[in-house]
Amino acid sequence: MNRPSGVITKGAIIMGMEEDVLVINKMMDDLLASLNKKSDDMESQSNAASQRAIALMIAFSGLAFVLGLMICFVLTRNITTGIRKVVQLMEKIAGEGDLSATLSTPTEIA
């Protein structure tokens, strides 16, 4: 059976659809690959930001710890210095009986 050249057959339509499906599948594969790459890039950026945040937290925690130790040292030293002066004065009063001994305070020194 001879068909005119302008007539589209069912087989030609199906072949054209198969080609379109292949093109669409290729485009979807390309899109999926692109999305996977972007996802991997974002994951690596997120991991890097997380590592920086952890490093900063550790650094600030260490700094706070050292600062706390310094404050404790200064406070302890100031308290024990005052107590030591009172103990020395009490020993002087008890040992020598010197009731004229005085204790100077920071306001009297200034």
C-alpha positions in Angstrom: 0.0 0.0 0.0 1.3 3.3 -1.2 0.7 6.3 1.1 1.0 9.9 0.2 4.1 11.6 1.5 2.1 14.2 3.6 0.3 11.5 5.7 1.6 10.8 9.2 1.4 7.2 10.3 0.8 5.9 13.8 4.3 4.5 13.8 5.8 7.9 13.0 3.9 9.5 15.8 5.1 6.8 18.3 8.7 7.2 17.1 8.5 11.0 17.5 7.1 10.5 21.0 10.0 8.1 21.9 12.5 10.7 20.8 10.7 13.3 22.9 10.7 11.0 25.9 14.5 10.4 25.5 15.1 14.1 25.3 13.0 14.7 28.4 14.8 11.9 30.3 18.2 13.4 29.3 17.1 16.8 30.6 15.8 15.3 33.8 19.0 13.4 34.4 21.0 16.6 33.8 18.8 18.5 36.2 19.1 15.8 38.8 22.9 15.8 38.5 22.9 19.6 38.8 20.8 19.4 41.9 22.9 16.7 43.5 26.1 18.8 42.8 24.5 21.9 44.4 23.3 19.8 47.3 26.8 18.5 47.8 28.3 22.0 47.6 25.8 23.3 50.2 26.5 20.3 52.5 30.3 21.0 52.4 29.6 24.7 53.1 27.4 23.8 56.0 30.0 21.4 57.4 32.7 24.1 57.1 30.4 26.7 58.9 29.6 24.2 61.6 33.3 23.5 62.2 34.1 27.2 62.4 31.2 27.6 64.9 32.5 24.8 67.1 36.1 26.2 67.0 34.8 29.6 68.1 32.7 28.1 70.9 35.8 26.1 72.2 38.0 29.2 71.9 35.5 31.4 73.8 34.9 28.7 76.4 38.6 28.5 77.0 38.9 32.3 77.2 36.0 32.4 79.7 37.6 29.7 81.8 41.0 31.5 81.9 39.3 34.8 82.7 37.3 33.1 85.5 40.5 31.6 87.0 42.1 35.0 86.9 39.1 36.6 88.7 39.1 33.8 91.3 42.8 34.3 91.9 42.5 38.1 92.4 39.5 37.7 94.7 41.1 35.0 96.8 44.3 37.0 97.1 42.4 40.2 98.1 40.4 38.3 100.7 43.3 36.3 102.2 45.5 39.4 102.3 42.9 41.2 104.5 42.5 38.1 106.7 46.2 37.7 107.1 46.5 41.3 108.3 43.8 40.8 110.9 45.5 37.6 112.1 48.9 39.4 112.4 47.2 42.1 114.4 45.4 39.6 116.7 48.7 37.8 117.2 50.4 41.1 118.1 47.7 41.9 120.6 47.6 38.4 122.1 51.4 38.0 122.2 52.6 41.4 123.3 49.4 42.7 124.8 49.8 45.8 122.7 46.2 47.2 122.6 47.4 50.3 120.7 47.9 48.4 117.5 45.7 49.5 114.7 44.6 48.0 111.4 44.8 50.2 108.4 42.1 49.9 105.8 42.3 51.1 102.2 40.2 54.2 103.0 42.7 55.2 105.7 45.7 54.6 103.4 44.3 57.0 100.8 
